[in-house]
Structure formats: C-alpha cells, structure tokens
Amino acid sequence: MAGYLVEDTRKVTTHRLLEMKQAGKKIAMLTSYDYSMAQIVDAAGVDIILVGDSASNMMAGNVTTLPITLDQMIYHARSVVRGVKRALVVCDMPFGTYQVDPQDAVRNAVRIMQETGCDALKLEGGVEILPAVKLILDAGIPVMGHLGLTPQSINKFGTYAVRAREEAEANKLRTDAMALDEVGCCAVVLEKIPADLATEVSQKIKVPTISIGAGGGCDGQVLVVHDMLGMNKGFSPKFLRRYANLYDIMIDAIGQYVTDVKSGDFPNQDEQY
C-alpha cells in the first residue's frame, strides 16, 4: 500500500480539528454512505467522513437532497460508523429535521447520535437556525455549520450557481460564519462561494473552514467520493478534480464478467469444488 500523509493515527476529534487549523495543517474530508466505502476512505487517511444527505442523489437517484428521511440518514450513518477507525464521522441532519422547531431539532439530533454512533452533525444555514444549533450544542453534540450554496435550500435559490457574489449576500455570509463560530460550532463548510471571500472568512473565525468549490484558502477540502473517483459521469463542476475513472473501469470489469459467463469461461476448473 502507498504511504499516505497521516502523521497521527489516533482517532480524529473536534479538538484535533482545531489543533490542525492552528498548526496550519490542511484537513481532508470525503463523503461515504456505506460500510465498504467508509473502510476504504478511512484507511486512505481522510480526516473527516461526511455521511452527506447527498446520499439522496448518489444512493437513491433523487434529483435533490430534500427527499431523504431521518430514518434513511440514520441507516447510512450507522453503516459508515461501523467501517471507520480513525476519521471523525459527521452526519447531515436532513431537510425538515431542524428548521421547524428547535426542540424537534435537538430530539432528532439526539436520536441520530444514539442510533448511529457518529461524532458530529452538520446543519445548513446561519443565524436563522442558531436557536436549533445552540440547543444541540447544549446537549453536548458537536455541530458543523454549512454556508454558501446550501443544497437543502435549492428550491429557494432556483440554481446551483456560485453564491455570495453580491455584497449583501457576502455580508450575510460573514455575519453567519461569525455567529456559528461564536455559538460553538466545531467547523463550517463553505460551498461554492468566491475564493477571496472564503479565505477572508477562514482567517476571521477560530474554527476550521472546509471548502467545496470555495478555493484553497480554507482550512480543508471536501468532495463527494463518487465524484472524485469518477463513478459519476454526469457531474463536472469547475471545482471537481477526478482522481480515478472508476466508471469505465467498472464497466469494463463487469462487461468482461458477463462475457465470461455467457461463453462458459467462468467458472473454470480451478474455480469450482
């Protein structure tokens, strides 16, 4: 196996994320939705594994993240946790589980933590959801914020275009980031905002920032694992770097299997009892 850049093999915690920011060490984060993928991602040295509500797209084929339910997120997160030894596991709270009532939010948060064993939760939004964030934090549950392009609000935005280009929206993002930092979030994801703004926010708040399409000035980066491995051919944003082309590799492998079965080549004499 290749030697990966993991200096410390201890379990990653929210405290260690802060230490990484303070030491200028970049944070690597990827999604996972099942046990097998989580084992591989963790073994490769990723610091944070996000059980994203992007499972709605990647695993269920939905157009948006909105349809995935609390029960489904718990299923995915529980599966991921079983495969992880080192990485901090963060689970997205799905749409509708924290926006309506802060008391409901903390009940749902406690249920996710109890039933999955994950390490932290991620919520989308700024000052609007602060009452829910504060209650969840008061319950002893770490919270990761998420600002910029927030996919659960896609119907309000009407587009997946870059956010916070205009000064008013940029100022709101600054205010939201400071509020999430001050209330005690352990990190903040910044999605698809101008790189200069992301760098500015990263320098102003104490906790780590994680970029997805927000440039290299953040304290870490996150991608959807299916995208960076080239398993998903229909998504090619500017910020995505593909590190493999598993779609074609898997098509070729499966196609060869089909050919071998139909020709009688598989199984051969050495592959049967």
N, C-alpha and C positions, 0 to 999 in steps of 0.2 A: 504494500500500500504506500502511496505517496506520503511524504511528510508534510502535514498541514500546519498552519501557523497558529497552533493552540499552545500557548505558554503555560496555561493553568488548567489542569483537567478537573478541578473541583467544580461542583455544581454552580452554575451561574445564578446569582441572586440579584434583586433590585439594588442592593447596596454595591455589589460589584459593578453593575452598570454605571453607577455614579462614579466609582473609582476609575473606570475606563475612560469616562469623559474627562475627569480631572487630570488623568495621565496622558491624554491625547491619543488614546488607543481607539481605533475605529471598531464599531460594533456591526457584526454581520447577522442579518435576520432573513429568514425564509419562511414561507408557509409550508404546512403539511396538514393532511386531513385524515391520514390512516396510519396504522401501526408500522407497516413495512416501510413506507416512505420516511416516517419520522425516525426510524432506526438509522437509515442511511444518512439523512440530513444531520442528525446528531453526531454520528460517527465521523462525519467530514469536518466537524469543528464549528458549526454555526452556533452563535451565542444565544440567539432568541429564535424560538419556533413559534410562529403565529398560526393558530388554528383560526383562519380567517373565515368570515362569512362569505368570502369568495368561493367557499365550498358550494354555495348555491349555484355558481356558474360552472366551476371545474368538475364537481362531482355529480350534480343533478341536472345540468344543462339549462338552467334558468337564464333568462336574459339579464336580470339584475340580481342584487343580493337580497332584495326585500322578501322573497317568499320563504327563505329558510327559517325554521322554527327553533324555539329554545330546546326542545327535545332533540332535534337533529344536531344542533351545535354541541349539546352535551355528549351525544353519541360520538361525534368526530373527535372532540377534545379528550374524552376518556380513552379512545383508541390511540391517539397520539401520545398521551402521557405514558402509556404502557411501554412505548418504544424508546423513551428518552431517558438518558442517564445524566447528561451534563447541561444541556440548554435550558434556559428559562422558557417555560411554556406559557404563552399568552393566548387567551380565548376571546374572540369577539363576542360581545353581547349583541344578539341580533335585533333587527328593526322591531320596534314596538315593545321591547322589554325594559326600557329605561326612560323613554321620552315622555310618557304619560303622567306617571306618578312616582315621586322619589321613593315612597315606601315600597311600591311594587318593584322598583329598581333594585333596592337592597335585598328584598326577598329573592328575586331572580338571581342576583349576584351570589348570594349565599348558596343557593341551590346548585349553581354551576360549580362553585368551589368544592362543595361537599361531594357532588356526584362524579366529578372528573379528576380531582387532584391536581388541577393546573395551578400555576404560580401567580397569575395576574389576569386581569380582564382589560379589554380595550373598548372604549366608548367613543363614538363620533360626536363632535360638537364642542362649543366653547361655553360662554357664560350662560347660555340657555339651559345647559344640563348641569350646571355647577351644584344645585341642590342634591341631585342624584349622586354625583361624583363624591360630594362631601359625605353623604350618608354611607356610601360604600366604603370609603376610606375609613370612616369612623368605626365600621365593622371589622376593620383590620385587613381589608382586602386591597392589595395594590392595584392601581388603575393607570393604564397607559392612555393618553389622550390621542386624538386624531383630528387634524385641522387641514384646511385647504379643500381639495376635492374630497368630499365625503360621500361615498357611493350610496349610502342609505338615503341621501337627500337628492338622488339623481332626478326624480320627478320634479322637484322644485327648480333645480338648475336647468334641466332640459338638455344638457350637453355634458360631455366628458372633457371639455376644453380646459386649458390652464386657468386656475383660479387666482384671485388677488392681484390681477394686473392693474386694476384701477386703485387709486389711492384710498378711497373709502373702504373698500374691502380689505386692502392691505393693512390699514389701521385697525380694522376689527380683528384681523388675524393676530396682529401684535398684542392687542388687548386680551384676546382669548388665550394666547400662549402664556402670557404673564399670569393670568388668572389660574390656569391649570397648574402652572409651576408653583404658585403661591399656596394653592389649596393642598398640594402634596402629591401630585401625580409623579409616577416613577420615570416617565418618559413621554415624549409627544411625537407621533408620526406626522410628518408634513408631506402631503400628497399633491403633486402637480401644481406647484407654485413657482414663481420666478426664483432662480438660484440665489440672486442677491438678497432677496427678502428672507429666504430660508437661512442663509448664512448669518444675517443680522439677528434673526430670532435665536439661532443656535448660540450666538455669543452673549445674548442678553439673559437667557434663562439658565437656571442652575442645572436642570435635569437634561439628560441626553435627548437629542432630536434624531429621528430616524426618517430618512428620505426615501420616498418613492416618486421619482420624477421631480425632485426638488434640488438637484445638484449635489456637488461634492463637499459643500461647506457644512453639511450636517454631521452629527457625531456617528451616524451609522447609515446603513442602506438596507432596504427590504425589497424583495421581488417575490412574485408568485412562482413557486417551484416548477410548475408545469410550463410556465412561460420561459424561464431561463434555461430549462432543459430541452426546449424545442419540442415539447409534446403537443403544444397548442399552436397550430399554424395560422389561425385566424386573427391573431392579435400582434401588432407590430408597432407599438408606440416608440417615439424617439428615445425614451429613457431605457428601453429594454435591451440588454445585451444577452444574446443567446450563447450559452457555454457548451451546448451539445445540440444534436439534431436527432433526438430520440424518436420523433415521429417516423422518419424514414427508416431508422434502424429497426424499429419495432415492426413496421410494415414488412420489411424485407425478411425478418426472422419469422414472423407469423406466416407470411406467404410461402416461405420455404418449408415450414412445418406442414401446411396444407398440401403442398406439392408432394412431400414425402409420404404423407398418409395416403393420398389418393393413388400414388404409384406403387404402394406396398413396401417402400423402402424403410418406413418406420412402422413398427419396431423391427430391428434386425435380430439376428440370432443372439447377439450379446446383450440385447435389451429386453429379454424375456426370461421367465423362470422355467 
